[in-house]
């Protein structure tokens, strides 16, 4: 185990304590039945990870982390938070990582994808999540979150969002998409995630304070 991975495990403890302070509400689209055994693949924008981590997961969830040095750190954090981590990205080891995620989903896990990662362009979906869902026979679910108070790191490519302690967070799980169609038309994923984000904004009790979100790409 690398030093960066160990640091990631330590950071996971901090993240857990941070998440405990958040008041999280999850809204599920009526078309999405979470009571069944069929797995789901969550597709969301890179940079919203911390907001989404506040929502309780229904089962073990697999995620794809890049093979970069930063990915080592992130891998430790995600494992420390109880995720099944597979390594790979669109630029390195992508096909292998995608196959590993599909295998996890076929074994009964859910999966979570930052669909515009690992390097953007921001808010433009790539087909990886849809391909994984189609291959594993899972439901592809557009996902987004909004916090009443958050710090947005505007200098990062993904406008990384940090919900402030005791913020209200609304997480929206949208209507499942046809994974095969979305794999051919990733713009469908982008539109669905933006719709979920709009829904999360509408249901957040308090608007954000001094830290405004990044403008659209």
N, C-alpha and C positions, 0 to 999 in steps of 0.2 A: 504494500500500500504506500503510495507516494505521500510526501509531506503536504502537498497541496490538497490531497484528498482528506488527510487528517484535519487540516485547517477547515475544510468544508464541513466535516462532522461537527466541529466546534461551533461553526457559524449556524449550523442547523439548530443547535440549542437556543441560540439567540433568536433565530427566526420563530421558533415555537413559542417563546415567551412573548415576542412581539405580536404574534397572531392571536394569542389569548385575549389581548386587549380589544380586538376588533369586534364590532357588532355586525355579524354577517347574516344576510337574508338571501335565500336562494329561490329564484323564480324559475319554474319549469313549464315549458310550453305544453299545452294540453295534448298535442300530437305526440309527445315523447313519454312513453310509458317506462318508468324506471323500475317497475316492480318485476319485470320479467328477467330471465337469465341471459338474454342476448347482450353481448358486450357493446360498449359505446366507445367511439373515438372522438375526443374533444378537440376542436380546432379553435385556436385563439391567437391574438396578436402578441408577438414577442414584446416584452416590457410590462405585461399585465400579470406576470407570474405571481408576484407577492399578493396581489389582490385576490387571485383565484385560489391561492393556497389556504385562505381562510375558510373555504367551504369544505364541509365534511365529505370525504370520498366514500362511495358505497362499497367499494371492493379494492383489491390491489390494483394499482395503476402503473403502467409502464410509460416511460418517457425517453425520448432520444436526446442525448447530450453530445455536443461536438467533440472531436478528437483534439481540440486545441488545448493549450496549457490552462486557459480559463475554464475549459470544459472539465478539467480534472477537479478544479475547485467546485464547480457547479455539481459535478457528479457526487462529491462528498456530501454536499448540502442536501441534494435530493434523496440520496440513500439514507441520510440521517433523518429525513422526514418520512421515511417509509415507502418511497417509490422504488419500483423496479427500473433500473437504469440500463439502457443500451447505448453504445457509443457509435457515433457516425453523424454525418451532416450532408447537405447537398453538395459540398465541395470536397469532402474526404470521407470515404467509407460509407457513403449514403446507401448504396444498394444492400450492403451487408447489414447496416443498422436497421433499414426498413424491414428486411427479412426477419431480423430478431424481434422487432416489434410485432410483426404479423404472427410469429410463433407464440409470443406471449399472449396475444389476444385470442388466438385459437385455443390456448390453454385455459381461457376463462378470465383473463385480466382485462380491465379497461385500458385505454391509452390516452395520452395527452400530447398534442403537437402545437408548438408555436409555428403557425403555418407560413409566416413570412421570415423565419429565421434560416440560418444563424446570422446572416449579415444584411438582410433586406433585399430589395427596397421595402421600406416600412409600409405596412398595411396593404401589401399586395400578396395574395395567397399563392403558394406553390402547391402542386398536386400531391405531395407526399402523404398527407393525412388521408386524403380521399383514396389513394391507391392502397394504403394499408387497410382502410375500412372495407373496400371492395374485395380485397384478397382474403380477408378474414371473415367476411359475412357480417360485419359489425355495422352499427348505425353511426353515421357521421353527424356530429352535433356541434353547430356553431355556438361559441361560448364567449362571453364578455363580462366585464365587471366595471363598476364605477364606485368611487369612494367619496364620501362627503368632504373629506379633507385629505389631501395627498400632496406629496412633493414629487414634481415631475422633473427628471433630469434631462433638461432640454439639449444638453451637449452630447448625449448618447444617441446613437443612430435610431434606437427603438423608443426614445422618450420614456425610459424606464420609470415606472410609477411606484412610489413608496407610500402606502397608506399611513397616515399619522396615527399614533396611539389613540385608541377610543373612537376612531372614525367609524361611521356607518358605511358598510359595503354591501352593495347589491350585486349578486352574481346571477346572470341570466343564461339558462340553457335553452337554446332556440329549437325550432322544429327541425327534426332530422332531415338531412339532405339525401338525395339519391347519390350514393358514393361513386357509382360508375360514371354518371353524367358529370359530377363535380370534378372527377379526375381529368376529364376532357375539357372542362370549362371552369378553371379555378376562380374566375371572376364571380361565379355563383357563391363560392365560399366567402369571398371578400364582402359581397353584398349582404350575406346572411349574418356575418359577424358584426358588420356595421349596424344592421338592424337590431341585433341583440344588445349592442352598446347603447343605442338610442333608448331601448327599453330600460336598460339599467339606469341611465340618467334620469328617465322620467320617474322612476320609483325610488330614487334616493331622496330622503327626507330633506337634507340640507345640501345646498350647492357648495362647491369647493370654495376655499378661501383665496389666499393670496397666490397660490400656485396654479396657474392656468394650464390646461393640457396643451400639448403641441398642436399646431395647426395641421390640417390634413396634408398628406404628401402631394 
